[in-house]
Amino acid sequence: MIELNDLSVDLGEFVLKNITLSINEGEYFIILGPTGAGKTVLLESIAGLYPIKSGKIWLRGKEVTKVEPEKRKISIVYQDHVLFPHLSVKKNIVFGLKMNKATTDEQENRVEWVAELLGISNLLHRRPDTLSGGEKQKVALGRAIVTQPELLLVDEPLSALDPETRENVQQELRQLHRELGITILHVTHDFEEAIALGSRIAVIGEGRLMQVGTPEEIFRHPNSEFVARFAMTRNIFPGKAEKKSNGDTVFKVDSAEFIIATEANGAHHASIRPEEILISTEPIRSSARNCFPGTITHILDKGSTLYVTVSMPPELSCMVTRHSFEELGLHEGQRVYVTFKASSIHLFD
């Protein structure tokens, strides 16, 4: 569906560098990265809004690198909606159809279809300034899909919404994708949003493509410290892997030796997700091969979950539910045990 071959864009103050990426027909694909990473520049370059310094863009087997934006059959939805304040919802939605010179009957049929699809038929007479954030986002989506584009680009569509509305619009996007089968390219800085919606994720930083994979691959197997930190792995250590005489492979960090489940040797980084680590007040008998004593040095309360830092050394951040936290009576200065499987440790260069 979309092929980016060694794409570079130079905006002076920012450069997008050598992006090579393939997105499948009908895929819900996520571009994930921090603020200033180049996510929106990449999106708008695909839409044809920036001149390309080098490389090529292909859509459905046709090169469109220099094709005008209006001829690419692409629609884009921005986080601030960009609705015309002086026009009704209906006139906002129909705007693109008029630009495409659709007949009056076609305009009416398409607006009726998209309003029913998004559940906004009762809003057609309203003006944007009377709508909630979630309603505005639905209208912006309606205006984008009413022209039946081959590719839908959405730029941070949920970032300005409250948590409940964000979940509702997220569900709308998922339903929209399922019903229309349209290819969606979605930009976000929110890792949880990316996991909830994307079939695959591309992580970018400082204008470069860092890793492409399924949510599980990005979440469990980051290929760099940048991706690991952005995926909120929290526990990332430089160290050295080596084979022991008993046949075990260990990863040495500070004074600790973690047993790992992969063949490796020499200097690496290791990552352990905080939810993979079990805290207990006594040593646990289990198949997990790593169990160490330590002292709680910090507790971060996140509501339903808490992050408990245990110093061995090194320091490990462990995620616990509120129920477990209260049941164990955890507090700073307490001696505890941390337990995790050898397979929970992921190594990267």
N, C-alpha and C positions, 0 to 999 in steps of 0.2 A: 504493500500500500504506500508506505513512505520510505524512501531511501535517501539518507544523507551521506554523501561521499566526501570525506575530508573537508567539511564545511568550515570556513573561517569568515568572520565578520569583524571589521575594524571600525569602531565608533569614536576613535580618538582616545577618550578617557576609559574605554573598556574594549577588550578584544575577546571574541569568541574563537577558540583555537581548535582546529582540526577535529571537528565532530563527525564521527562516522557511526551511523545508527540505522537500524532497520525496524520498522513497525508494521505489524501484520494487519491485513484487512479485518475490520470488525473488532480490533483489540481496544481495550481500555488501558492506555499506556500513561504512566506517570513520569513527569520530569520533577525530580526532587532535589532540593538544595537550599542552602541558607540565603538570606538576603544579600543581593549583590553578586550571586554566583553566575548569573547569565541566563536564568530560566526564561524570563520574559523576552529577552533578546532572541533566544533560540526560537521561541514560539512565533514571534513577530517576523523573524527571518523566513520561517516556513510559510507564513501568510503573505510574504512578498513586500513587507513594509520597510525592509532595510536592503541596501545594495550588498551583494555578496562579494567579498574580497577574493575568495578562491573556493573551489569545490563545487559540487552540484547537488540539486534537489530534484528528486523524482517522485511523482505522484501517480500511482496506478500505471507504472511503466512508461510514463511520459515525463521528459525533463521539463521542469517549470522554473528553472533557476532565474530566467529573465522574463518570465510571463507576468503580465500585470496582475495585481492582487484580485481584481474583480473577475478575472477569467480563470481563477484556480479552483472554483467551487469549494471554497473554504469559508466557514463562519467562525467568528471569535467572540467569546464572552469574557468581559473584564470584571474584576472584583468590585468596581464601583458602578457597574451596570451600564453607565453612559446612556441613559434613557432621555428622550426629548421631554423636558418638563412641561411644555405647552401643549403636548399632544396626549390624547387619551391612550389607554393601554392598547386598544384595538388599532389605533393609528400608528402606535409605536411598532406593533408586531407586523402590520401590513407594509411598513415603509420599504423593506427590502424587496417585497413583491412588486411594488410600484416601480422601483428602480430597475427591476428585471422585466418591466412592461407586461406583467401578468394581466389577464382579462379580469373584469370586475367579478364575474362568477368564480373564477379561479381564486381570487383574493378572498372572497367570502368563504369558499369551501375550505381553503387552507387554514384560515384563521379559526374557523369553527373546529377543525380537526386538532390544531395545536392547543387551543383553549381547553378542549375536552381532555386531551392527553395529559396536560399539566394541571388540570383542575382549577382553571382560572376563568371559567366562563362568566362567573359573577363579577369579575373585575374589569371586564372589557370597557365599561363606560367611565371607569375611574381614571384619575390622573396620577402620575408617579409620586407626587408629594403627599398623597393620601395613603400610600402603601407602606407595609412593614418591609424590613430588610429581606425577609424570605420571599415575600410576594414580588418585590422588585427583581430578585434573582430569577424567579420563575418567568417573569415577563421578558427579561433579558435572554433567557434560554429559549423562550418561545420565538422571539424575534430572530434568533440565530438558526433555529431548526426549521422555521416555516418555509425557507427557501430550499429545503432538502439538500443541504451540502453533502459532499462526499467525505468531508473531514470537519470535525468540530473541535475547536481549540478553546480551552477554558483556563483562564489565568487567575489563580487564587480565588476561586468562586465562593469559598466558605470563610475566608479569613476575617471578614467584617461582621459576621453573624454571631449571635449568642449561642451557647452550647446546644440548647434544645432545637433552635431553628437550624443550626448547622447539621444536626443529625437528620432532620426532616429533609433538607435540601440534598444531603448526601444520599438519602434513600431515593429521592426523585431522580438524581443522576444515575444511580444504579438501575432503577426501573426504566428510565429513558434509554439507556444503553441496551438493556435486555429486549425491549420492545422494538426499537428501531434497527438494532444491529449495526449502528453507525460506528465508525472509527473515532475514538475520542482521545485527544492528547491533552492531559490535565497537568497544569503547573501548580506546585504547592511547596511550602517549606515544612509542612506538618507530617511527621512520619506516620502517625496513627491514621491520618486521612489517606495517605498513600497505600498503606497496608489494607485498609478497608475497601478501597475502590480499584486498585490497579491489578491487572493480570501480570504486568511486568513494570519494573521501575528502572529509570536511569538516574543515577546520582551525579550531579555536576557541582563543581566548585572552582572558583576563580577562572571561569570561562572554559574549563576542561571537563571532559567526560571521565568520571572516576570509576564507575562500575555500572554494569547493566545486568539485571537478573530478576528472578521472581521475588516477591516480598520475602519468602522464606530464605532465599539465598542472601539477600541484602541484610536481613535481620539476623540470621544465624552465622553467615559466613562472609563477613566484610573482607574486602581485599586490601584494605589500607587503614591506617589510623584515622584518616579523615572520615571515611565511611563509618568506621566503628563508632567514633565519637558522635557523628550526626545521627546514627541509629540508636543513640542513648545506651550504648553497651556499658559505659561507666567504668568497667574494670579492664584497663589496657596496660600491659606491662612489657617493657623491653627485657629480654633475657636470653638464655641459651638452652637449646635442646641437646640432649645427649643420651646415648644408649648405656644402660647400666649392665653390670655383669649378670644380673638375674634375669635379663631379657626385657625389663621394663624400659620404656623411653620416658624421660622426665624433662620438665622445663624448669630451669633454675632461675629464680628471681629473688633478690635479696638473700635471706637465709633459708628460704623455703624451696622445696622441690615438689612440683606438681606432677603427678603421673598423668601422662597424656595418651590418647588413643590413636595417635598417628605416627608414622615413621618420619622423623625429622632430625636434622643435625645442624648445629651452629646457631648463629645469632638470628633471632626472630622477634616478633611481637606476639603476645598472647592476649586473647580477649575472653572474658567470661561474663555472660549476661547475668545481671543481679537476680533475676527470677530463677536462675538455675542453682542458686546457692541456698542451702537449708541451714537455718540457725537452730541450735538446741542448747539446753543448759547442761546436757550430759552427752558423751560420745554416742553416736547412733550406729547400730548394727545394720548394715545394708550392703548392697552390691557396689555402692559408690566407693571408689578407691582413694579419694582424697578427703581426709578429715583432720582439721587443725584447731588447736585452742587459740583464743584471741580475746581482746578486750574491746568492748563497744566504746568508740570515741565520739560518735556523732549520730544524731537521729533527725531525719528530715521527714516531717509529716506532710503527706500529700492527700489526706482525707481517708479514702477507703484503703489506701496502701501507704506504707512507710518505707523509707530507705534507711537501713541501719548500716553504719560504717564500722567494720571490725578490723582492728589492727593486729597483725600476727607477729611481725610484718611479712609481706606488704600489707597495705590497707585494702580490704575488699568491701564493696558496696553490695548489700544484700536487700532484696525486696521481700517484705512480709505483708500479709493482710493485717488489717486492724484486729481481727479476731485472734490471730496467732500472736500478735504483739502483746495484746492484753492478757492472753492466756499464759504466756511465758513470763509476763511481768518484766519486760526488757527495759533497761535504763542505762544511761551513760556510766561508764566505769565498771560495768558488769563483766565477769568472765563467762564466755560462751564458747561453743564449738561451731565451726562452719564446715559443711559437708557438701561435696559436689562430685559428679561423675567425671571420669577421664574424658569422656566424649563431649563434655560441656566446655572444654577448652579448645578454642580455635586459634590456630597459628597463621600468621601472614608475615611477609617480608617487611 
